[in-house]
Amino acid sequence: MEEVLDFCGYKNAYEMIVANMTQKELMSLLESLIEEDNSGHIEEVVEEIASKEYGWVDEEKIKADADDYAYEEYRDNR
C-alpha cells in the first residue's frame, strides 16, 4: 500500500480516502468497517460511549474483578 500511496502523493491511507470520498461514501465505509470489526476495538468504543453518555456499567467485569480480588485475598492469607 505504501507504494500506491507514494505514487498518488499521499502520506497515509487516511489522507487519500478523505480527499477522494464523499461524506456519504465515508459513512458507508465506516459502517462496513464497524460491522466487520473482529479486533474488539469497536466493542471498546461502544462500551466507553455507553458508560460516559448513558451511565452503563459492566456488571460482569465488576463481579469478575471482585472474584479475582477475593481469591487473591484467600491465597495471600492461607
N, C-alpha and C positions, 0 to 999 in steps of 0.2 A: 504494500500500500504506500510506503514511503516514496517509492519511485514514481507512482502515479501522482501523488500529491505534489512532489517536487516538480514534475513535468508541467503540471497545471498551475504552479505558482502559489501553492498553499503550504503553510507550515504544519497544519494538522487537519484531521478529518472534520472536526467541528467547524472550523472556518469555511471549508469547502461546502459542507452541507448547508450551513446557514446562508451562505452567499447565493446558493443556487436552488433553494427550495422555497415555495410559498409557505405562508403561515399554515394553511390547510394541510399541505404536504408534510410539514414538520410535525403537526399534531397527529397526523395519521402514522408517521414513523414512530413517534413517541408511544402511541397506543400499541403498536405492534411490538415494540421493544419491551414494554411493560408486560404485555400478555405472554411473551416468550421468555421472560426472565427466569432463570433457574439458579441464579447466584445467591439469592436471598437478600440482595440489596433493596429490591422494591418492597419486600416484606418489612424490612427495617424502616424504610421511609414511611410506609403506611402506618406502622406502629408508632413512629415518632409523631406524625400528624395526629393520629387518634389520641395520643397521650396529651399533647400540647393543646389541641383545639377542642377535644371532646371529653377530656378527663379519664380516658381509658387507662386501666391498669392491667398488666399481665399477671393475673392471679396464679396461673400455673407456675410462672417463674418465681413469684414470691414464695409459693409453697415449696418449690424445689430448693430455693435458697435456704429456707428455714429448715428443711430436712437435712440439707448438707451441713448447716451450722450445728444442728443438734447432734449429728453423727460425729462431727469433729470434736464437740464438747465431750461426748461419750468416750471417744477414742483417747482424748487427751487426759481424761480423768480416771482411766482404768487403773 
